[in-house]
Amino acid sequence: MKKLFLFSVMLAFGIIANAQKYAFVDTEYILKNIPAYEAANEQLNQTSLKWQKEIEAVYAEVETMYQNYQSESVFLSNEMKIKKEEEIVNKEKEARQLQTKYFGPEGELGKKRETLIKPIQDDIYNAIRELVDEEGYAAIFDKASGGVVLFSSPKYDMSDLVLEKLGYKK
């Protein structure tokens, strides 16, 4: 019985000694505390609004062309009707192409976001990586990424340490 107890204690001690260190960060919190990120977001929003207004203006032009066509169609020959319809269709196609150019999967907004935001995200990743190496963490979880964290103690929140590594908090 004494040997079993001693074995159990040694086994428990071995498990505790081999325990891994885990922590978490909140990347939303980190990003909100980086002025360059807020500035980049504002720049993206302004650019997006400008492009959206440009697209809306083209669609408004399409609508005007269509209304004019409807009111004039009784006076137009078949050839003129076809020509006007083609102009309207082409203008509508131009608006869709402009929309795809700015907001599509390979669009300008995505490229601009990549240029402005990715370097900030890379800096955060590198700071987290340094924390892992320096502090010996087995893993650092991001509670903002949608992963389910049922409970997290503030004592293990490394978000402020990441901000310090990036030079934003002391």
Backbone as CSV, one residue per row, in Angstrom:
resi,resn,N_x,N_y,N_z,CA_x,CA_y,CA_z,C_x,C_y,C_z
1,MET,0.825,-1.181,0.000,0.000,0.000,0.000,0.875,1.252,0.000
2,LYS,1.955,1.200,0.824,2.864,2.324,0.894,3.549,2.543,-0.461
3,LYS,3.911,1.451,-1.145,4.542,1.559,-2.464,3.573,2.142,-3.485
4,LEU,2.312,1.743,-3.400,1.297,2.256,-4.313,1.102,3.768,-4.110
5,PHE,1.077,4.190,-2.839,0.937,5.612,-2.522,2.142,6.391,-3.037
6,LEU,3.327,5.888,-2.793,4.550,6.531,-3.249,4.588,6.607,-4.784
7,PHE,4.195,5.528,-5.425,4.134,5.508,-6.891,3.137,6.543,-7.408
8,SER,1.994,6.661,-6.757,0.967,7.629,-7.159,1.477,9.059,-7.015
9,VAL,2.159,9.334,-5.919,2.713,10.673,-5.684,3.762,10.995,-6.744
10,MET,4.626,10.042,-7.028,5.668,10.259,-8.034,5.052,10.450,-9.419
11,LEU,4.043,9.671,-9.726,3.363,9.797,-11.006,2.710,11.169,-11.122
12,ALA,2.020,11.605,-10.084,1.377,12.919,-10.086,2.424,14.019,-10.229
13,PHE,3.529,13.902,-9.508,4.596,14.899,-9.601,5.174,14.940,-11.017
14,GLY,5.332,13.791,-11.629,5.844,13.718,-13.002,4.902,14.375,-13.990
15,ILE,3.623,14.162,-13.799,2.633,14.789,-14.687,2.656,16.297,-14.524
16,ILE,2.731,16.761,-13.277,2.772,18.207,-13.018,4.050,18.808,-13.587
17,ALA,5.154,18.128,-13.450,6.436,18.636,-13.940,6.429,18.756,-15.457
18,ASN,5.695,17.880,-16.117,5.638,17.924,-17.573,4.474,18.771,-18.103
19,ALA,3.753,19.449,-17.231,2.598,20.249,-17.656,3.054,21.355,-18.598
20,GLN,2.260,21.607,-19.573,2.574,22.636,-20.557,1.967,23.969,-20.115
21,LYS,2.602,25.065,-20.510,2.079,26.389,-20.206,1.216,26.858,-21.377
22,TYR,0.043,27.358,-21.047,-0.869,27.886,-22.043,-1.287,29.293,-21.638
23,ALA,-1.571,30.112,-22.614,-2.047,31.470,-22.360,-2.987,31.844,-23.501
24,PHE,-3.544,33.023,-23.411,-4.386,33.495,-24.499,-4.143,34.973,-24.731
25,VAL,-4.531,35.423,-25.900,-4.503,36.844,-26.249,-5.845,37.191,-26.864
26,ASP,-6.128,38.460,-26.911,-7.339,38.974,-27.548,-6.877,39.902,-28.672
27,THR,-6.828,39.384,-29.890,-6.301,40.186,-30.997,-7.173,41.406,-31.298
28,GLU,-8.470,41.326,-31.027,-9.321,42.511,-31.217,-8.868,43.627,-30.284
29,TYR,-8.625,43.286,-29.033,-8.143,44.249,-28.042,-6.789,44.810,-28.470
30,ILE,-5.909,43.940,-28.913,-4.575,44.369,-29.335,-4.687,45.345,-30.503
31,LEU,-5.477,44.977,-31.514,-5.622,45.838,-32.691,-6.226,47.195,-32.341
32,LYS,-7.195,47.212,-31.422,-7.824,48.485,-31.029,-6.836,49.393,-30.312
33,ASN,-5.766,48.843,-29.772,-4.770,49.632,-29.059,-3.556,49.981,-29.922
34,ILE,-3.656,49.730,-31.210,-2.580,50.084,-32.128,-3.090,51.202,-33.032
35,PRO,-2.591,52.417,-32.850,-3.071,53.560,-33.631,-2.940,53.356,-35.147
36,ALA,-1.896,52.685,-35.587,-1.708,52.464,-37.031,-2.846,51.624,-37.602
37,TYR,-3.365,50.693,-36.815,-4.481,49.860,-37.275,-5.744,50.701,-37.421
38,GLU,-6.004,51.544,-36.439,-7.186,52.416,-36.508,-7.076,53.356,-37.712
39,ALA,-5.890,53.899,-37.956,-5.677,54.787,-39.096,-5.869,54.038,-40.408
40,ALA,-5.358,52.823,-40.484,-5.506,52.013,-41.699,-6.972,51.687,-41.944
41,ASN,-7.698,51.344,-40.890,-9.126,51.054,-41.021,-9.890,52.276,-41.511
42,GLU,-9.555,53.437,-40.968,-10.226,54.674,-41.391,-9.931,54.962,-42.860
43,GLN,-8.693,54.755,-43.265,-8.322,54.960,-44.662,-9.097,53.993,-45.568
44,LEU,-9.210,52.744,-45.154,-9.974,51.764,-45.931,-11.445,52.158,-46.027
45,ASN,-12.014,52.628,-44.922,-13.416,53.053,-44.929,-13.641,54.238,-45.862
46,GLN,-12.745,55.207,-45.826,-12.876,56.382,-46.701,-12.771,55.982,-48.173
47,THR,-11.816,55.142,-48.477,-11.638,54.673,-49.848,-12.860,53.888,-50.304
48,SER,-13.360,53.033,-49.437,-14.538,52.232,-49.757,-15.749,53.119,-50.039
49,LEU,-15.951,54.138,-49.212,-17.075,55.065,-49.422,-16.936,55.814,-50.743
50,LYS,-15.719,56.245,-51.053,-15.473,56.972,-52.310,-15.816,56.086,-53.507
51,TRP,-15.341,54.848,-53.476,-15.602,53.928,-54.583,-17.081,53.572,-54.674
52,GLN,-17.728,53.418,-53.513,-19.156,53.100,-53.516,-19.956,54.232,-54.146
53,LYS,-19.602,55.469,-53.834,-20.292,56.628,-54.439,-20.076,56.653,-55.948
54,GLU,-18.875,56.312,-56.376,-18.569,56.274,-57.810,-19.450,55.233,-58.512
55,ILE,-19.582,54.072,-57.904,-20.417,53.008,-58.482,-21.883,53.426,-58.488
56,GLU,-22.348,54.026,-57.392,-23.739,54.483,-57.312,-24.035,55.532,-58.371
57,ALA,-23.062,56.399,-58.665,-23.253,57.415,-59.699,-23.445,56.759,-61.067
58,VAL,-22.706,55.709,-61.357,-22.852,55.008,-62.640,-24.220,54.326,-62.701
59,TYR,-24.642,53.707,-61.581,-25.962,53.083,-61.561,-27.075,54.124,-61.700
60,ALA,-26.882,55.308,-61.125,-27.861,56.390,-61.279,-27.942,56.821,-62.738
61,GLU,-26.797,56.835,-63.390,-26.757,57.162,-64.821,-27.521,56.111,-65.631
62,VAL,-27.365,54.846,-65.269,-28.094,53.760,-65.930,-29.594,53.969,-65.756
63,GLU,-29.995,54.307,-64.540,-31.414,54.530,-64.254,-31.969,55.700,-65.067
64,THR,-31.211,56.762,-65.168,-31.632,57.923,-65.964,-31.746,57.543,-67.438
65,MET,-30.749,56.811,-67.924,-30.788,56.369,-69.325,-32.019,55.501,-69.580
66,TYR,-32.343,54.633,-68.642,-33.501,53.743,-68.799,-34.809,54.542,-68.781
67,GLN,-34.912,55.487,-67.861,-36.125,56.318,-67.799,-36.297,57.146,-69.073
68,ASN,-35.202,57.701,-69.566,-35.261,58.461,-70.826,-35.678,57.547,-71.977
69,TYR,-35.132,56.351,-71.980,-35.474,55.388,-73.025,-36.973,55.080,-72.992
70,GLN,-37.504,54.847,-71.804,-38.936,54.529,-71.690,-39.815,55.671,-72.184
71,SER,-39.436,56.889,-71.854,-40.270,58.016,-72.278,-40.119,58.319,-73.767
72,GLU,-38.978,57.985,-74.370,-38.739,58.273,-75.784,-39.036,57.084,-76.696
73,SER,-39.200,55.906,-76.142,-39.271,54.691,-76.965,-40.389,54.725,-78.007
74,VAL,-41.495,55.395,-77.719,-42.586,55.447,-78.704,-42.198,56.236,-79.944
75,PHE,-41.231,57.122,-79.802,-40.816,57.959,-80.933,-39.608,57.407,-81.674
76,LEU,-39.042,56.305,-81.187,-37.813,55.774,-81.764,-38.095,54.627,-82.732
77,SER,-37.239,54.547,-83.736,-37.320,53.417,-84.668,-36.751,52.176,-83.970
78,ASN,-36.972,51.018,-84.574,-36.453,49.782,-83.985,-34.934,49.817,-83.865
79,GLU,-34.269,50.354,-84.863,-32.807,50.454,-84.828,-32.344,51.348,-83.670
80,MET,-33.035,52.450,-83.486,-32.679,53.372,-82.397,-32.963,52.735,-81.032
81,LYS,-34.065,52.000,-80.948,-34.393,51.309,-79.689,-33.288,50.319,-79.341
82,ILE,-32.880,49.523,-80.330,-31.816,48.539,-80.103,-30.528,49.233,-79.676
83,LYS,-30.207,50.335,-80.322,-28.993,51.074,-79.991,-29.053,51.606,-78.557
84,LYS,-30.193,52.182,-78.178,-30.355,52.723,-76.820,-30.298,51.599,-75.771
85,GLU,-30.915,50.461,-76.080,-30.901,49.326,-75.160,-29.473,48.822,-74.951
86,GLU,-28.716,48.766,-76.042,-27.320,48.337,-75.948,-26.500,49.317,-75.099
87,GLU,-26.767,50.604,-75.262,-26.060,51.611,-74.464,-26.356,51.424,-72.973
88,ILE,-27.629,51.153,-72.663,-28.022,50.949,-71.271,-27.352,49.691,-70.717
89,VAL,-27.386,48.612,-71.483,-26.775,47.351,-71.054,-25.271,47.537,-70.860
90,ASN,-24.620,48.239,-71.772,-23.176,48.475,-71.658,-22.834,49.311,-70.433
91,LYS,-23.663,50.311,-70.153,-23.426,51.166,-68.982,-23.616,50.359,-67.695
92,GLU,-24.605,49.477,-67.701,-24.843,48.616,-66.546,-23.676,47.640,-66.356
93,LYS,-23.170,47.120,-67.453,-22.009,46.223,-67.407,-20.793,46.974,-66.865
94,GLU,-20.644,48.220,-67.280,-19.540,49.046,-66.789,-19.619,49.206,-65.262
95,ALA,-20.837,49.424,-64.759,-21.025,49.576,-63.306,-20.657,48.282,-62.577
96,ARG,-21.084,47.138,-63.110,-20.757,45.856,-62.475,-19.250,45.594,-62.520
97,GLN,-18.615,45.936,-63.649,-17.167,45.747,-63.758,-16.420,46.631,-62.750
98,LEU,-16.919,47.844,-62.585,-16.317,48.764,-61.625,-16.473,48.210,-60.203
99,GLN,-17.634,47.661,-59.917,-17.898,47.061,-58.612,-16.952,45.884,-58.363
100,THR,-16.769,45.042,-59.359,-15.862,43.903,-59.233,-14.421,44.378,-59.094
101,LYS,-14.061,45.396,-59.850,-12.700,45.932,-59.797,-12.359,46.424,-58.392
102,TYR,-13.291,47.108,-57.760,-13.028,47.663,-56.434,-13.271,46.670,-55.295
103,PHE,-14.395,45.940,-55.375,-14.825,45.142,-54.227,-14.826,43.633,-54.456
104,GLY,-14.450,43.183,-55.618,-14.450,41.753,-55.918,-13.366,40.996,-55.175
105,PRO,-13.334,39.679,-55.356,-12.352,38.838,-54.652,-10.899,39.264,-54.904
106,GLU,-10.612,39.717,-56.083,-9.267,40.187,-56.422,-9.238,41.709,-56.516
107,GLY,-10.196,42.361,-55.859,-10.407,43.799,-56.009,-9.391,44.684,-55.315
108,GLU,-9.504,45.958,-55.652,-8.590,46.972,-55.126,-8.685,47.113,-53.606
109,LEU,-9.906,46.985,-53.062,-10.053,47.121,-51.614,-9.312,46.000,-50.886
110,GLY,-9.409,44.803,-51.385,-8.686,43.677,-50.782,-7.183,43.875,-50.854
111,LYS,-6.709,44.366,-51.983,-5.271,44.616,-52.132,-4.813,45.716,-51.182
112,LYS,-5.632,46.758,-51.068,-5.292,47.867,-50.174,-5.298,47.395,-48.719
113,ARG,-6.280,46.560,-48.357,-6.349,46.003,-46.999,-5.095,45.168,-46.732
114,GLU,-4.705,44.375,-47.703,-3.502,43.534,-47.574,-2.272,44.409,-47.327
115,THR,-2.173,45.506,-48.052,-1.027,46.401,-47.931,-0.998,47.107,-46.579
116,LEU,-2.172,47.533,-46.100,-2.218,48.329,-44.875,-2.286,47.494,-43.593
117,ILE,-3.057,46.416,-43.611,-3.341,45.665,-42.391,-2.373,44.496,-42.166
118,LYS,-1.977,43.820,-43.216,-1.144,42.619,-43.064,0.163,42.881,-42.304
119,PRO,0.879,43.989,-42.569,2.111,44.224,-41.794,1.846,44.342,-40.282
120,ILE,0.717,44.921,-39.915,0.364,45.049,-38.497,0.082,43.662,-37.916
121,GLN,-0.678,42.861,-38.664,-0.972,41.499,-38.209,0.304,40.663,-38.106
122,ASP,1.223,40.853,-39.040,2.505,40.132,-38.989,3.309,40.524,-37.755
123,ASP,3.302,41.830,-37.410,4.008,42.281,-36.212,3.420,41.629,-34.956
124,ILE,2.093,41.543,-34.907,1.433,40.912,-33.758,1.825,39.439,-33.683
125,TYR,1.764,38.757,-34.813,2.135,37.342,-34.845,3.577,37.149,-34.367
126,ASN,4.481,38.003,-34.846,5.892,37.875,-34.449,6.083,38.143,-32.957
127,ALA,5.334,39.113,-32.412,5.428,39.398,-30.974,4.911,38.204,-30.166
128,ILE,3.837,37.587,-30.621,3.300,36.402,-29.941,4.314,35.267,-30.022
129,ARG,4.909,35.120,-31.161,5.919,34.072,-31.373,7.100,34.258,-30.406
130,GLU,7.530,35.522,-30.236,8.611,35.814,-29.293,8.199,35.445,-27.873
131,LEU,6.946,35.753,-27.514,6.443,35.392,-26.180,6.495,33.883,-25.967
132,VAL,6.085,33.150,-26.976,6.112,31.691,-26.886,7.535,31.220,-26.629
133,ASP,8.474,31.769,-27.379,9.869,31.354,-27.234,10.456,31.781,-25.884
134,GLU,10.204,33.018,-25.475,10.792,33.540,-24.245,10.183,32.923,-22.992
135,GLU,8.874,32.763,-22.989,8.170,32.308,-21.784,7.929,30.807,-21.765
136,GLY,8.194,30.134,-22.866,8.058,28.692,-22.906,6.630,28.187,-22.968
137,TYR,5.753,28.942,-23.594,4.366,28.501,-23.726,4.253,27.410,-24.779
138,ALA,3.412,26.454,-24.505,3.148,25.408,-25.485,2.189,25.942,-26.541
139,ALA,1.292,26.806,-26.110,0.316,27.373,-27.044,-0.238,28.676,-26.487
140,ILE,-0.573,29.576,-27.382,-1.281,30.798,-27.020,-2.518,30.840,-27.903
141,PHE,-3.663,30.925,-27.260,-4.937,30.928,-27.979,-5.420,32.353,-28.177
142,ASP,-6.176,32.565,-29.243,-6.767,33.870,-29.514,-8.253,33.786,-29.183
143,LYS,-8.666,34.487,-28.150,-10.073,34.389,-27.762,-10.968,35.207,-28.685
144,ALA,-10.393,36.050,-29.544,-11.188,36.839,-30.480,-11.461,36.093,-31.787
145,SER,-10.784,34.996,-32.016,-10.880,34.319,-33.309,-12.094,33.414,-33.437
146,GLY,-12.971,33.422,-32.472,-14.165,32.601,-32.587,-14.011,31.227,-31.976
147,GLY,-12.832,30.907,-31.473,-12.641,29.640,-30.789,-13.421,29.666,-29.483
148,VAL,-13.914,28.570,-29.073,-14.715,28.528,-27.860,-13.790,28.475,-26.653
149,VAL,-13.839,29.526,-25.853,-13.124,29.569,-24.594,-14.199,29.754,-23.529
150,LEU,-14.447,28.726,-22.755,-15.511,28.795,-21.761,-15.118,29.657,-20.569
151,PHE,-13.864,29.641,-20.211,-13.372,30.469,-19.121,-11.918,30.793,-19.396
152,SER,-11.560,32.026,-19.080,-10.148,32.395,-19.180,-9.825,33.342,-18.030
153,SER,-8.821,32.996,-17.299,-8.388,33.814,-16.177,-7.572,34.991,-16.715
154,PRO,-7.854,36.188,-16.243,-7.086,37.363,-16.689,-5.591,37.220,-16.414
155,LYS,-5.242,36.386,-15.451,-3.826,36.205,-15.115,-3.052,35.583,-16.278
156,TYR,-3.735,34.868,-17.164,-3.073,34.238,-18.311,-3.278,34.998,-19.617
157,ASP,-3.876,36.186,-19.534,-4.090,37.014,-20.727,-2.787,37.739,-21.046
158,MET,-2.212,37.428,-22.169,-0.922,37.987,-22.560,-1.066,39.161,-23.550
159,SER,-2.275,39.663,-23.729,-2.520,40.730,-24.702,-1.680,41.969,-24.417
160,ASP,-1.609,42.376,-23.142,-0.814,43.559,-22.805,0.679,43.319,-23.030
161,LEU,1.147,42.102,-22.795,2.554,41.790,-23.073,2.855,41.901,-24.568
162,VAL,1.910,41.464,-25.398,2.086,41.581,-26.842,2.148,43.055,-27.228
163,LEU,1.252,43.872,-26.661,1.285,45.319,-26.940,2.608,45.933,-26.484
164,GLU,3.108,45.499,-25.342,4.408,46.005,-24.878,5.514,45.633,-25.847
165,LYS,5.504,44.390,-26.332,6.518,43.947,-27.295,6.463,44.775,-28.568
166,LEU,5.247,45.221,-28.912,5.081,46.049,-30.108,5.379,47.523,-29.829
167,GLY,5.580,47.864,-28.553,5.934,49.238,-28.192,4.740,50.134,-27.957
168,TYR,3.561,49.592,-27.679,2.381,50.423,-27.505,1.948,50.587,-26.063
169,LYS,2.455,49.800,-25.144,2.080,49.924,-23.729,3.294,49.650,-22.864
170,LYS,3.336,50.291,-21.759,4.410,50.049,-20.786,3.786,49.770,-19.444
